[in-house]
């Protein structure tokens, strides 16, 4: 896992912003990055590659990660207040022990996302589109979902 300093990350974010605005730059490729405990409030990571990124303990309040690939990312103990994850791929992400107030998860893929012990207010999931969604509750006495 690559550990980035705040200065290195700021440079990547600057290039990503230019890329988003079609003014050159470069898409943020932060796959397997360790961004734990960095200052990431209000950052624009739309469309970024954030696969297996470690955001543990990071304050991402007000950040925009719409349409980003955030599969298998670790957000444990992160602050995600007012963060935007519209159309983001959050499959298998660890959101345990996060603080999530007023989070926008519209059309986000939350397959196997772990929200264990997350501090969530009523507004956090207000914009989730559950059409065509199958929700199956697991019998707590069952060892796994496949053995019926």
C-alpha positions, -999 to +999 in steps of 0.1 A: +000+000+000+014+034-010+015+060+017+011+096+005+020+128+022-005+157+022+017+175-003+018+146-027-019+141-024-025+179-030-006+176-063-026+146-074-058+164-065-048+195-085-041+173-116-074+155-111-092+188-110-077+198-143-087+164-158-123+169-146-124+203-162-110+189-195-079+212-191-053+185-193-042+171-160-046+135-151-072+113-135-065+105-098-052+069-097-051+062-059-056+024-060-041+007-029-032+042-015-029+048+022-047+081+028-054+075+064-055+105+088-050+131+060-070+163+056-095+155+028-125+178+037-143+191+006-120+173-019-133+165-054-126+129-062-153+124-088-145+095-112-113+087-094-098+052-090-099+046-053-099+008-053-087-006-020-078+028-007-074+032+030-094+063+043-095+050+079-097+079+104-099+105+077-123+134+077-139+134+043-167+158+052-182+176+022-161+156-003-175+145-036-167+109-048-195+106-073-189+080-100-157+069-084-146+033-081-142+028-044-145-010-042-129-027-012-119+007+003-115+011+040-135+040+056-135+027+091-136+054+118-138+081+090-160+112+091-182+113+060-207+141+069-222+158+038-201+136+015-215+127-019-212+092-034-237+095-062-233+066-087-202+055-069-191+018-067-188+010-030-190-027-033-173-045-004-162-012+012-157-010+050-178+018+064-178+004+099-176+029+128-180+059+104-199+091+111-224+096+083-247+125+085-265+138+054-246+115+030-258+113-006-257+077-018-281+081-048-276+051-071-244+040-053-236+003-054-235-008-018-233-046-024-216-061+007-207-027+021-202-030+059-220-003+079-215-021+113-215+004+141-218+034+118-233+066+133-260+073+108-287+099+110-321+096+093-310+117+063-279+095+054-299+071+032-327+094+020-317+093-016-310+056-022-328+042-052-341+008-042-361+000-073-352-034-087-334-042-054-338-076-037-334-075+001-331-108+018-327-110+055-304-137+067-315-162+093-291-156+122-290-194+128-278-200+092-240-204+086-241-186+053-265-172+027-261-200+002-272-229+024-310-228+023 
